Amino acid sequence: MKKLILIFICSSLALSAQFRQDTSKNLNYLIIPALFRTPETGFAYGLSGSLSFKTTHKNDSLTRTSIIQGLAIFTQRQQNVQAIDASIFFPKEKYILYLMISHSYFPDKFWGIGPNTKDEYKCRYSFNQLHILPHFKIKVAKNIFVGLIFEYQNLYFVNSRDPGSIFDTSDFVGKKPYIVSGGGFSFSYDSRNSSFWPTKGFFFQTMLTSFNKAIGSNFDVYKSVTDIRYFRKFFQNTVLAMQLYNYSTIGDCPIRELAMLGGSNNMRGFYQGRFRDNSMVTFITEIRQPIYDRISACAFGGIGNVYKNINEFQNTHLKYSYGLGIRLALLKKERLNLRVDYGYSDKYNHGFYFTAGECF
């Protein structure tokens, strides 16, 4: 804990030193050394940069702040990740573009498929992956959007690092290099008052994607993702935030497209992929409390599970996790936060998370 707090303080000082604002162009940018720790990576280091701006004037209340983030990291577990992530809100939010491009070499952990895998099954595998995901939305009514999605994932190297382990003996798709490629559409309703730290509003989004051999995919898979979020301020500045998340696939779904419970943006405390299967449902609640100036605190809890079919979900013990976190606002007005969370479920599933932006 002391090490993590020290990293938090040092990184915060670096952020303050590297922050720049160009008022003539309505532009904010950050270039910072990245130093963090998660259960998936261990300690990691690298370079991170972000560009935030409004596509209109800075006082336009009808258009949220756009942000483009870049990241290049290396970890103590010999992983490396290079990524670009963008959320661009065009004037009056008539159009929105989300874009994610990443390349990674990632030694990972695997416990098998399903909701009842044992901790002692843990083994190691590694993969190289190129992932591209643009999502373009068009406003059709107040707060209502329809969108087009394209997703391309190329797993061009997969390797078991523990010969004879459950990775080798289990029956699942994706042990060899593969490509999934496909398109789809989305429908969303978004009345949140902020992208980074909403204090009120409702968000609903469902995305349907079809990966098809006719357009270059090695597998025919149908994927559905539904994300429902609710934010409400009570007392003076305390915010209640809730998320219901469902991820479902039908078809020959390869390993990296399976639902994976855990990680910094889901059930914190669980290693991302500790439990994985064709589908997943999770429900997370947070209490977010400003403390002083740029500093806030958060308490959270979540419950959920992975499943192959809905009957299996109903008959299996649910997983849960809970924890606490602190926040430092990098952009005070917009509340883009640096966050430190500690999530706990049991003696096997717990960990620290140090990253930018909220869980949801």
C-alpha positions as CSV (number, residue, x, y, z in Angstrom):
1,M,0.0,0.0,0.0
2,K,2.8,2.4,0.9
3,K,4.5,1.7,-2.4
4,L,1.3,2.4,-4.3
5,I,0.6,5.7,-2.5
6,L,4.2,6.8,-3.3
7,I,3.7,5.9,-7.0
8,F,0.4,7.9,-6.9
9,I,2.1,11.0,-5.4
10,C,5.1,10.9,-7.7
11,S,2.9,10.4,-10.8
12,S,0.7,13.3,-9.6
13,L,3.6,15.6,-9.4
14,A,4.7,14.6,-12.8
15,L,1.3,15.2,-14.2
16,S,1.2,18.7,-12.7
17,A,4.6,19.5,-14.2
18,Q,3.7,18.3,-17.7
19,F,0.2,19.8,-18.0
20,R,-0.2,22.4,-20.7
21,Q,-3.1,24.4,-21.9
22,D,-3.4,26.3,-25.2
23,T,-6.3,28.7,-24.6
24,S,-6.2,30.1,-28.1
25,K,-7.0,26.6,-29.5
26,N,-9.1,25.4,-26.6
27,L,-6.7,22.6,-26.1
28,N,-5.3,20.7,-23.1
29,Y,-2.6,18.1,-23.3
30,L,-0.6,15.9,-20.9
31,I,2.6,14.0,-21.4
32,I,3.5,11.8,-18.4
33,P,5.6,8.9,-17.4
34,A,3.3,6.0,-16.7
35,L,3.9,3.9,-13.6
36,F,1.2,1.6,-12.2
37,R,0.3,-1.8,-10.9
38,T,-2.6,-4.1,-11.6
39,P,-3.1,-7.8,-10.9
40,E,-2.8,-8.5,-14.6
41,T,0.5,-6.7,-15.2
42,G,2.3,-6.4,-11.9
43,F,4.3,-3.2,-11.9
44,A,4.3,-1.4,-15.3
45,Y,6.1,1.6,-16.7
46,G,6.0,3.6,-19.9
47,L,4.7,6.8,-21.4
48,S,1.2,8.1,-21.6
49,G,-0.2,11.2,-23.3
50,S,-3.6,12.7,-23.7
51,L,-5.2,15.5,-25.7
52,S,-8.5,17.0,-24.6
53,F,-10.4,19.6,-26.4
54,K,-13.9,20.8,-27.5
55,T,-14.8,20.8,-31.2
56,T,-16.6,24.1,-30.6
57,H,-15.8,26.8,-28.0
58,K,-14.7,26.0,-24.5
59,N,-18.0,27.3,-22.9
60,D,-20.3,25.2,-25.1
61,S,-22.5,23.3,-22.7
62,L,-24.1,21.2,-25.4
63,T,-20.8,19.5,-26.4
64,R,-18.7,17.4,-24.1
65,T,-15.0,17.4,-24.0
66,S,-13.2,15.2,-26.5
67,I,-10.2,13.2,-25.5
68,I,-7.5,11.3,-27.4
69,Q,-5.2,9.1,-25.3
70,G,-2.0,7.3,-26.3
71,L,-0.1,4.7,-24.2
72,A,3.0,2.6,-24.5
73,I,3.9,0.4,-21.5
74,F,6.2,-2.4,-20.5
75,T,5.6,-4.6,-17.4
76,Q,7.6,-6.7,-15.0
77,R,5.8,-9.8,-16.5
78,Q,7.4,-9.0,-19.9
79,Q,4.1,-7.7,-21.4
80,N,4.0,-4.7,-23.7
81,V,1.0,-2.7,-24.9
82,Q,0.7,0.2,-27.4
83,A,-2.7,1.8,-27.6
84,I,-4.7,4.8,-28.9
85,D,-8.1,5.5,-27.5
86,A,-10.3,8.4,-28.6
87,S,-13.7,9.8,-27.8
88,I,-14.6,12.7,-30.1
89,F,-17.8,14.7,-29.7
90,F,-18.6,16.8,-32.7
91,P,-20.5,20.1,-32.4
92,K,-23.8,19.8,-30.4
93,E,-23.0,16.0,-30.3
94,K,-24.8,15.3,-33.6
95,Y,-22.0,12.8,-34.2
96,I,-19.7,10.9,-31.9
97,L,-16.7,8.8,-32.8
98,Y,-15.1,6.3,-30.5
99,L,-11.9,4.6,-31.7
100,M,-9.6,2.0,-30.1
101,I,-6.5,0.7,-31.7
102,S,-4.1,-1.5,-29.7
103,H,-1.2,-3.9,-30.2
104,S,0.0,-6.1,-27.4
105,Y,2.3,-9.0,-26.5
106,F,0.8,-10.4,-23.3
107,P,1.8,-13.3,-21.2
108,D,-1.5,-14.1,-19.4
109,K,-3.1,-16.5,-16.9
110,F,-5.7,-19.1,-17.5
111,W,-7.9,-21.1,-15.2
112,G,-10.1,-22.9,-17.7
113,I,-13.6,-22.1,-19.0
114,G,-16.7,-21.8,-16.9
115,P,-17.9,-20.4,-13.6
116,N,-16.5,-23.1,-11.3
117,T,-12.8,-23.3,-12.2
118,K,-10.4,-23.8,-9.3
119,D,-7.6,-21.6,-8.2
120,E,-5.1,-24.4,-8.4
121,Y,-5.8,-24.9,-12.1
122,K,-3.9,-21.7,-12.9
123,C,-1.5,-21.9,-15.8
124,R,0.2,-19.5,-18.2
125,Y,-0.1,-18.7,-21.9
126,S,0.9,-15.8,-24.1
127,F,-0.4,-14.1,-27.2
128,N,0.3,-11.3,-29.7
129,Q,-2.8,-9.3,-30.7
130,L,-3.8,-6.4,-33.0
131,H,-7.2,-5.1,-32.1
132,I,-9.1,-2.3,-34.0
133,L,-12.5,-1.1,-33.0
134,P,-14.1,2.1,-34.4
135,H,-17.7,3.0,-33.3
136,F,-19.5,5.9,-35.0
137,K,-22.7,7.3,-33.6
138,I,-25.4,9.6,-35.1
139,K,-27.9,11.5,-33.0
140,V,-31.4,10.8,-34.1
141,A,-33.3,12.5,-31.3
142,K,-32.5,14.2,-28.0
143,N,-30.0,11.9,-26.1
144,I,-30.7,9.1,-28.6
145,F,-28.0,7.7,-30.9
146,V,-27.7,4.9,-33.5
147,G,-24.3,3.7,-34.5
148,L,-22.2,1.6,-36.7
149,I,-19.4,-0.7,-35.4
150,F,-16.5,-2.5,-37.0
151,E,-14.2,-4.8,-35.1
152,Y,-11.0,-6.6,-36.2
153,Q,-9.0,-8.8,-33.9
154,N,-5.9,-10.6,-35.1
155,L,-4.4,-13.1,-32.7
156,Y,-1.3,-13.9,-34.7
157,F,0.6,-15.8,-31.9
158,V,-0.7,-18.0,-29.2
159,N,1.5,-20.2,-27.0
160,S,1.1,-22.3,-23.9
161,R,3.8,-21.5,-21.4
162,D,3.1,-24.6,-19.2
163,P,3.0,-27.7,-21.4
164,G,0.5,-30.3,-20.3
165,S,-1.5,-27.7,-18.3
166,I,-5.3,-27.1,-18.5
167,F,-4.7,-24.7,-21.4
168,D,-3.5,-27.7,-23.4
169,T,-6.0,-30.2,-22.2
170,S,-9.2,-28.1,-22.2
171,D,-11.5,-28.1,-25.2
172,F,-12.0,-24.5,-26.4
173,V,-11.6,-22.4,-29.6
174,G,-8.6,-20.2,-30.2
175,K,-5.5,-22.3,-29.2
176,K,-4.0,-21.4,-32.6
177,P,-3.6,-18.0,-34.3
178,Y,-6.9,-16.6,-35.7
179,I,-8.8,-13.6,-37.0
180,V,-12.2,-12.4,-36.1
181,S,-13.6,-9.6,-38.2
182,G,-17.1,-8.2,-38.4
183,G,-19.6,-5.3,-38.2
184,G,-22.7,-4.4,-36.4
185,F,-24.8,-1.6,-35.0
186,S,-25.6,0.1,-31.7
187,F,-28.5,1.9,-30.0
188,S,-27.9,4.2,-27.1
189,Y,-29.5,6.7,-24.8
190,D,-27.2,9.1,-22.9
191,S,-28.4,11.9,-20.6
192,R,-25.2,12.1,-18.4
193,N,-23.9,15.5,-17.7
194,S,-20.3,14.5,-18.0
195,S,-18.2,11.9,-19.7
196,F,-15.6,11.5,-16.9
197,W,-17.4,12.1,-13.6
198,P,-21.2,12.2,-14.1
199,T,-23.3,13.5,-11.2
200,K,-26.6,12.8,-12.8
201,G,-28.1,11.1,-15.8
202,F,-28.8,7.7,-17.4
203,F,-26.9,5.8,-20.0
204,F,-28.1,2.8,-21.9
205,Q,-26.3,1.1,-24.8
206,T,-26.7,-2.1,-26.6
207,M,-24.3,-3.3,-29.3
208,L,-24.7,-6.2,-31.7
209,T,-21.8,-7.5,-33.7
210,S,-21.6,-10.3,-36.3
211,F,-18.2,-11.9,-37.1
212,N,-18.6,-13.7,-40.3
213,K,-16.3,-15.9,-42.5
214,A,-17.6,-14.0,-45.5
215,I,-15.7,-10.9,-44.4
216,G,-12.4,-12.5,-43.3
217,S,-13.3,-14.0,-39.9
218,N,-12.1,-17.5,-39.1
219,F,-15.2,-18.0,-37.0
220,D,-18.9,-17.2,-37.2
221,V,-19.8,-15.5,-33.9
222,Y,-22.6,-13.2,-32.8
223,K,-21.8,-10.9,-29.9
224,S,-24.2,-8.7,-27.8
225,V,-23.1,-6.2,-25.2
226,T,-25.6,-4.2,-23.1
227,D,-24.4,-1.5,-20.7
228,I,-26.8,0.3,-18.4
229,R,-25.5,3.1,-16.0
230,Y,-27.3,5.4,-13.6
231,F,-25.9,8.4,-11.7
232,R,-27.6,10.5,-9.1
233,K,-26.4,13.1,-6.6
234,F,-27.7,13.0,-3.1
235,F,-26.8,14.9,0.1
236,Q,-24.6,17.7,-1.1
237,N,-22.0,16.4,-3.5
238,T,-22.1,12.6,-2.9
239,V,-22.8,10.6,-6.1
240,L,-24.5,7.2,-6.4
241,A,-23.3,5.4,-9.5
242,M,-24.6,2.0,-10.7
243,Q,-23.9,-0.2,-13.7
244,L,-25.6,-3.4,-15.0
245,Y,-23.4,-5.0,-17.7
246,N,-24.2,-8.0,-19.9
247,Y,-21.9,-9.6,-22.5
248,S,-23.1,-12.6,-24.5
249,T,-21.8,-14.6,-27.5
250,I,-23.3,-17.3,-29.7
251,G,-21.2,-19.5,-31.9
252,D,-17.6,-20.8,-32.0
253,C,-16.3,-18.0,-29.8
254,P,-12.4,-18.0,-29.5
255,I,-10.7,-17.4,-26.2
256,R,-10.0,-13.6,-26.5
257,E,-13.7,-12.9,-27.4
258,L,-15.1,-14.8,-24.5
259,A,-16.6,-12.9,-21.6
260,M,-13.9,-12.2,-18.9
261,L,-14.9,-11.3,-15.4
262,G,-12.6,-8.9,-13.5
263,G,-10.2,-6.2,-14.3
264,S,-10.0,-2.4,-13.7
265,N,-13.3,-1.7,-15.6
266,N,-15.4,-4.6,-14.2
267,M,-15.2,-6.6,-11.0
268,R,-12.2,-5.1,-9.3
269,G,-10.4,-7.6,-7.2
270,F,-10.6,-10.4,-9.8
271,Y,-7.8,-10.9,-12.3
272,Q,-9.4,-10.1,-15.7
273,G,-10.3,-13.5,-17.1
274,R,-10.1,-15.3,-13.8
275,F,-13.6,-16.6,-14.8
276,R,-14.5,-16.7,-18.5
277,D,-17.2,-18.2,-20.6
278,N,-19.6,-17.4,-23.5
279,S,-21.6,-14.9,-21.4
280,M,-21.4,-12.7,-18.3
281,V,-23.6,-10.5,-16.2
282,T,-22.3,-8.1,-13.5
283,F,-23.8,-5.4,-11.3
284,I,-21.6,-2.7,-9.7
285,T,-22.5,0.1,-7.3
286,E,-20.2,3.0,-6.3
287,I,-20.4,5.9,-3.8
288,R,-18.3,8.8,-5.0
289,Q,-17.5,11.5,-2.6
290,P,-15.4,14.7,-3.2
291,I,-13.1,15.4,-0.3
292,Y,-11.1,18.5,-0.9
293,D,-10.2,20.5,-4.1
294,R,-9.0,17.8,-6.6
295,I,-9.2,14.8,-4.2
296,S,-12.2,12.4,-4.0
297,A,-12.9,9.0,-2.6
298,C,-14.9,6.0,-3.7
299,A,-16.4,2.9,-2.1
300,F,-17.6,0.2,-4.5
301,G,-19.1,-3.3,-4.6
302,G,-20.0,-5.7,-7.3
303,I,-21.7,-9.1,-8.0
304,G,-21.9,-11.2,-11.0
305,N,-20.8,-14.4,-12.9
306,V,-20.0,-15.9,-16.2
307,Y,-22.1,-18.6,-17.8
308,K,-22.7,-20.7,-20.9
309,N,-26.5,-20.6,-20.7
310,I,-28.9,-18.8,-18.4
311,N,-29.8,-21.9,-16.4
312,E,-26.1,-22.4,-15.5
313,F,-26.0,-18.7,-14.3
314,Q,-29.0,-19.2,-12.1
315,N,-27.7,-22.4,-10.5
316,T,-24.1,-21.2,-9.8
317,H,-22.8,-19.3,-6.8
318,L,-22.4,-15.7,-7.7
319,K,-19.0,-14.0,-7.4
320,Y,-18.7,-10.7,-5.5
321,S,-16.0,-8.1,-4.7
322,Y,-15.8,-4.8,-2.9
323,G,-13.3,-2.1,-2.1
324,L,-12.2,1.5,-1.7
325,G,-10.4,4.0,-3.8
326,I,-9.0,7.6,-4.0
327,R,-9.1,10.0,-6.9
328,L,-7.0,13.0,-8.1
329,A,-8.6,15.2,-10.7
330,L,-6.1,15.8,-13.6
331,L,-8.6,18.2,-15.3
332,K,-10.4,19.9,-12.4
333,K,-13.4,21.2,-14.3
334,E,-14.0,18.1,-16.3
335,R,-13.1,15.7,-13.4
336,L,-10.8,13.5,-15.5
337,N,-9.4,11.5,-12.6
338,L,-6.3,9.5,-11.8
339,R,-7.5,6.6,-9.6
340,V,-6.2,4.1,-7.1
341,D,-8.6,1.3,-6.2
342,Y,-8.1,-1.8,-4.0
343,G,-10.6,-4.6,-4.7
344,Y,-11.1,-7.7,-2.6
345,S,-13.1,-10.9,-2.9
346,D,-11.2,-13.6,-1.1
347,K,-7.6,-14.5,-0.3
348,Y,-7.0,-15.6,-3.9
349,N,-8.8,-12.7,-5.6
350,H,-7.7,-9.2,-4.6
351,G,-5.5,-6.4,-5.9
352,F,-4.6,-2.8,-6.5
353,Y,-5.5,-0.8,-9.6
354,F,-3.8,2.5,-10.6
355,T,-5.1,4.0,-13.8
356,A,-6.9,7.0,-15.3
357,G,-10.6,7.4,-15.6
358,E,-13.5,5.8,-13.7
359,C,-14.5,2.1,-13.8
360,F,-17.6,3.2,-15.6
